[in-house]
Amino acid sequence: MTQENVPPSPRAVLDAAAVKTAYKRWANMYDAVFGGISMFGRKQAVHVTNHLPGKTVLEVGVGTGLALPFYRKDLTITGIDLSGEMLDKARERVKEQKLENIAALHEMDAEQTSFEDNAFDIAVAMFVASVVPHPRQLLAELKRVVKPGGHILFVNHFIAKKGIRLFIEKNIAWASHSLGWHPDFAMESLLPEEDMQRAVIRPVPPAGLFTLITLENVKTK
């Protein structure tokens, strides 16, 4: 897949090895450190998913499985993540909470999955867009695996437009490799203008720190 007219990559591109290393460190403490604050975005994304048409859902960046208990029980959920350590935690959660609608949890690169075309009704990318090396490639892959007329959702942190938050995000961008994500990630790095115009974009608490994007997978000629 080509990446025409894509904005410049963030200053410190994260490759798969860097991401795996970062989230191997985070696996045992991710829920305690990020679980609370990220749960607002996860629950909002699942809430929207639960009200969309379709039965098959791909959760990209399933991590430790924090969002899994909140999906409608009649939905069939497949989760993927690049971190095997995070997936081990997710599998424990599925077993402990007896989540019977979780079809599979795979260790897989979100930019190049092994799924067939049009395999899912919905794809939900949880805090992944600012992690992958090529966000537009992620978007293209989700468009491939989601059926025409289905929906693609992103919940993510995007860089602020102004104020103290913008100052902080720019000044901690150097730590991207250690954090495992880009604090200075711009929405334009993910969505081309035509998708930006038709997407439903909502701020998510706390204080709009996260954003939920809902995009219909329009069939191209």
N, C-alpha and C positions, 0 to 999 in steps of 0.2 A: 504494500500500500504506500502511496506517495503522501508526502506531507507538504503540499503547496501552500504558500502564504501563511505559514505557521510563525507566530511570534518567536523571538529568540528564546532559547531554553534558559531556565533559571541559572544563576551564576555558578551553582555547584550541582551539576547533574548527578542524580543518584542512580547508580546502576544496581542490578539485582543483588550483587554481592554485598553492597553497602546496606541495602534495605534488609537483607537477611541477617546481617551482623547486628544492625540496630535493633531489630525486633526480637532477636534471640535474647538480647539483654533485657528488653522490655517485657518479655512473655510472663514472667512470674510476678511482675508488679504493675502490669498494664491496667488491670481493672481498678486497682487502688489509686493509681496516679491519674488516669484518664477516664476511667469508667463513669464517674459522676458527671463530669462536665460534658463528655461526649454523648451521654445518654439522651440529652435533650434532642440532639440532631438525629440520633438513631431512632428514637421513638416517633419523631415527626415523619421521618422517611418511611417507616413501617406503617404509620397511620395512613399516609397517602397511598402507599402500596395496597393496603387492605381495602381501599375503596376504588381501586382501578379494576377494569375488566381483565379477566385472565386468571389462570390457575397455576402456571409454572413461573417460578421466580428464581433468578440468579442473583445471589448476594456476593458482590465483589469486595474483597477486603473484609471477609467475615471475622477475621481475627480470633478472639477468644469466644466468639459466639454471643456477645452481649445482647444483640438485637433478636436473636432467634426465638426466644419465648414469646415475643409480642406479635408474631404473624398470625393471621387467621388460620385456624386449624385445618381448613379445607384447601389451603394453598400448599403446593409442593415446592420445597425450598432446596436449592443446591447452592452450597457455599464454596468459594475459592479464596485462597490466600497464598502469598509467597513464603510465609513463615511456617515451617513444620511445627515449631514449638508453640506458636499461637494456636494452630489447628488442634494440637493435642489438648489444649485447654478447652477448645470448642467441643471436641468429642466428649470430654468429661462432662461438660454442661448438658449436652444432648442426652447422655446416659442418665445422669443424676435427675434431670427434670422430665425424663421420659417424653422427649419431644418426637413424636411419631411422624410428623410431617417433614422431617429433614431427610431428603432423599440421599444426599451424599455431601461429603466435605473433601475437597481436593486441594492438594498443593499444586498451584498452577500460576503461570505468568499471565496477568490480566491483559497484557498487550497482545498476547498470542495464545489463545486458549485452544483446547482440542475439541471444542463443541462444534456440532454441525451448524450450518446456516439456519436461521429462524428456529432455534431450539427452544426459546423461552418467550413468554408473553411479556415479562417485565425483567429488567436488570436494575439493581440498586447498588451503586458504588459508594461504599461507606469510607470516607476519609482516605481515599486512594488517589484521587486526581493529583494531589500535591506530593505524592510519593513516587509515582512511576516516572521513568526517564522521559517518556514521550506522551504527554497527555492527549494529543490529537490521535495518536495511534490507539490509545485506550478507547476513546470515543468511537473511532472507526470499527474497532473490534466489537464493541457493544452493539453498534448498529447492525453488524453482521449477524450476531447470534440472537438478536431480538426480532420477532416477527414484524413485518410491516403493519403499522397501526398499533403496535405495542408501545410500551413506554420505557424510557431510560431515566433513572433518577440519580442525581449526585448530591450527597451531603458532604460539605467540605468547608475548610477555612480558606478564605481568600484575603489577600492583602487589603488593608483599609485604604480608602481614598485620601484621607487626611487625618490630622490630629496625632495625639500621643501614641495611639496604637500603631499608626503607620511608622512613626519614629522607632518604636520598639521592634517591630517586625523587620525593618530594614537592618537594624543593628544586631539582630541575632541570627540573620540569614547565614552568617559564616558557620554556624553550628549545625547546618542541615544534615551532614553525614552522621553526626552523633544523635540528633533527634530522630532521624529516619523520615523527615518530611521537610517541606519548604515553607517557612513562615512568611516568605515574601512572594507567594504564589498568586498570580493574577488570573482572573476568570477568563480573560482573553487568550491565555495560553491553552485553555481547554476548548472553548467554544468559538467556532468561526462566527462571523457577523450574522449570517443567515439563521443559524441556530440560536444565537443570542436574542434575535428579534422575536422568535416564536416561542421561546422557552418561558415557562412559568417560574419566576425566581422569587423566593421568599426568604426573608431573614429568619433565623432561628435563635431562640434564647440560649444562653444568657447574653443580653445586650447585643444581639445580632452578631455574635462572635462567629457563628457558622451560617451557612447559606444552603438552602435546599433548592435544587434545580429539577424541574420535571419537564421532560422533552418527549414529545410523541415521535416515534420512529417512522417518519414519512417515507413512503415508498418512492424510490427514484426511478425515473424512466431509463 
